[in-house]
Amino acid sequence: MSLSALLPVLREQPSYQNMLASLRAQRRPWVVGPGSSEKAYLLAALGDSLHLTDRGGVLIITPSRDAAERLHDDLLTFVPQLESRLMLFPHWEMQGPYEGKMPAEAVGERLAILQRLHDEESVWVVAPVEALLRRISSPEEFRASARRVRKGERADRDQVAAFLAGSGYERVDLVAEKGQFAVRGGILDVFSPDAGAPARLEWFGDEVESIRLFDLETQRSTLDTDDLVLQRLGFCVGIWPPVLPSVGIFVFRLNSRGPEPVRPFPA
């Protein structure tokens, strides 16, 4: 159920209009009071007023993963048209089974977000602060880290395998999940974490004869493709806040002693 019809009600509030004027004047207001879904209500209204729901990038930082997930879902309730552009930046615990290692699913989600940022798409990213506290690669590093393999080009199979092994991929006998690759004869299988299906590269001599996506269960090819981009997994550990234009800093606190606190909702 969409609640977008409620946005004009908030925009009529004098306190909201004052806050919007402050943002447009490049000031950074402290926001006091909104809790639970009110945060999404306020951000949705601001995004609409600042013309960011149709274009423009937004980075929203939350104190925890649970808060990020709730805000992500609440935002879609108020702005359902953001569904294809609103993304949750994944975070994983550094202790337990993933200590020192990124789970493949999280790697894939991060790679997809970083690629969209690199392509300068207008996206909204909701990120728990812990997810942003790891080393951040620059857009230049991210661009230079990728290796593209094209059908018909001359490429040494062993060099491609060495690139994958040195980039965080796990070498196995049979690819079964994301982040793995396997080599047998003139064939190299690889499952990139940001891909929907694994790819099979086949060589004839030192030439890449074919690149096909295939089904994990049946091992049968499903789609021919002309090229494949292989990204170093270690370069997806962070995000690039400078890529997203800043329209203001929103600090949600129930009690604040910050300068000029703003109360967007009636007491």
Phi, psi and omega in degrees: 000124181276138177248022182297337180293345180277346184300318179299331180297315179291322182295341179278347182289131179303321181296324177293317180297324177295318179295319179297318178297322179296319179295316181294338177270011178066023172269165185240093184285149168268130182255125184243132170116312188296133178228162178054229184288350177297330177300312180295322178302313181293314181295324178295318179295317179296318178300321179291316182295326182266010177059039180258352179281338178259332180204163180097151182255149181222134172244120180245123182252130182244161182286343183206168178293319179299317180296323179295317181294318179295316181295320177303311181292320181293323179298321179293335177291322181271331181226074184298338180289353178276358190307319182278350184243350182265121185230146179260117180283117190289150177225146177224156180288139181278351178250167180088210186295339183255017181298122180075006183217137179271129175297144186302322181297317179295321178300314181298317180295320178294315179302318180298319179292314181297323179294321179293323176293319179298325179279005178061037174283153179274101183234156171253127180240124175255121186227129170292145186301326181297331180288344182257003185267010177257167183307137182251125175274146180283160176303326179294318177296318181298316181294318183285342185280342185280151174235127180255130177247129183244146176294133179095347180275161175270121181210131180287123183300318181294327177291322177295317179297320179294323177299315181295316181297323180277356183253009176102358177282150179262126178275128182226172177283325181218124181294126181233343181206173183296148179085012181241158171214157181218147180232131173211119183059229180267021183239137175232122175259139179213141179238098179290139182300335181265005182263154178276342180208155177288162181239148178240118178257130182239132182256148167237102189071235178254018180250135177286107186279324182204153173228118183228142168279149181217163180272131182297320186286313184269343184064014180267146180292143181241336184199133174275144177220156184271338180208167182214130178260125179250121184253139175294127184292330182291350183264012181246025186275349183224194179221163184248086180306324181299340180292330183267127180295137182269127177249000179149165177246126181250122179246111181266113177218140180291327178226125184224142174246020180290169181291136175047062179296144181246134176248099184287341181248145178303142180291000000 
